[in-house]
Amino acid sequence: MSRIETIMLTAPVIPVLVIEDVAHAVPIAQALVAGGLPVLEVTLRTPAALDAIRAMKQVPGAIVGAGTVLNPAQLDAALEAGSEFIVSPGLTETLGKAAIAADVPFLPGTVNAGDIMRGLDLGLNRFKFFPAVASGGIPTLSALASVFGEARFCPTGGISFASAREWLALDAVLCVGGSWVVPKGAPDVAAIETAARAASGLRA
Ligand SMILES: O=C(O)C(=O)C[C@H](O)[C@H](O)COP(=O)(O)O
């Protein structure tokens, strides 16, 4: 099993995190790990993101990756901060080659057959499907999966606790991503742990 597949199968949900204040990083990571969601995607969309990755890596059990990685410069910054995996919203050949050269588990975004074919050409077959709901949802992913039998996906974008189970029931889906587990703002750690515990039971 590839390292990215191992990460995708660690928990049914990868929480997509937008950390505004690095002081929130450790309490959020601790609450998610305690609730059974140890795989954490910290989006590089805030100035605090790289320091948040560094801080969260100190939390026992946390597997911390960077999301919204758009280019090799951001890849380098994410790796320098200690990211254990990399997620991108789309797949460029430039970023794909850089991630492969860095030998880091990589989950690039795809949304259509051309994206997936570009990934397969690079030797990749584990993908994010983004934006999942806006791109046609389960019917679209099912149609793509029927053509690309070796590809497996982490649908992300528009997925909720209520809809996650339906996605996870697809053979081509190893996990889903979503921001619902951790609302923006100052963390309510008890609520995050409760939401994580519910999400961690979704694959059953
Ligand atoms: O930044 C990225 O790379 C993304 O993944 C975009 C969104 O943050 C996720 O798609 C989460 O979407 P929601 O769960 O619908 O909020």
The ligand as an SDF file (V2000), in Angstrom:
LIG
                    3D

 16 15  0  0  0  0  0  0  0  0999 V2000
   -8.3130   24.7840    0.1860 O   0  0  0  0  0  0  0  0  0  0  0  0
   -8.4510   23.7050   -0.3330 C   0  0  0  0  0  0  0  0  0  0  0  0
   -7.5490   23.1140   -0.9080 O   0  0  0  0  0  0  0  0  0  0  0  0
   -9.7660   23.0540   -0.2450 C   0  0  0  0  0  0  0  0  0  0  0  0
   -9.8340   21.8630   -0.0860 O   0  0  0  0  0  0  0  0  0  0  0  0
  -10.9850   23.8890   -0.3320 C   0  0  0  0  0  0  0  0  0  0  0  0
  -11.9830   23.7440    0.7980 C   0  0  0  0  0  0  0  0  0  0  0  0
  -11.5030   24.2770    1.9910 O   0  0  0  0  0  0  0  0  0  0  0  0
  -12.3880   22.3330    1.0570 C   0  0  0  0  0  0  0  0  0  0  0  0
  -12.8980   21.8390   -0.1190 O   0  0  0  0  0  0  0  0  0  0  0  0
  -13.3630   22.2230    2.1610 C   0  0  0  0  0  0  0  0  0  0  0  0
  -14.6120   22.4540    1.6640 O   0  0  0  0  0  0  0  0  0  0  0  0
  -15.8940   22.4820    2.5850 P   0  0  0  0  0  0  0  0  0  0  0  0
  -15.8580   21.2460    3.4290 O   0  0  0  0  0  0  0  0  0  0  0  0
  -17.0280   22.4940    1.6190 O   0  0  0  0  0  0  0  0  0  0  0  0
  -15.8060   23.7360    3.3920 O   0  0  0  0  0  0  0  0  0  0  0  0
  1  2  2  0
  2  3  1  0
  2  4  1  0
  4  5  2  0
  4  6  1  0
  6  7  1  0
  7  8  1  0
  7  9  1  0
  9 10  1  0
  9 11  1  0
 11 12  1  0
 12 13  1  0
 13 14  2  0
 13 15  1  0
 13 16  1  0
M  END
$$$$
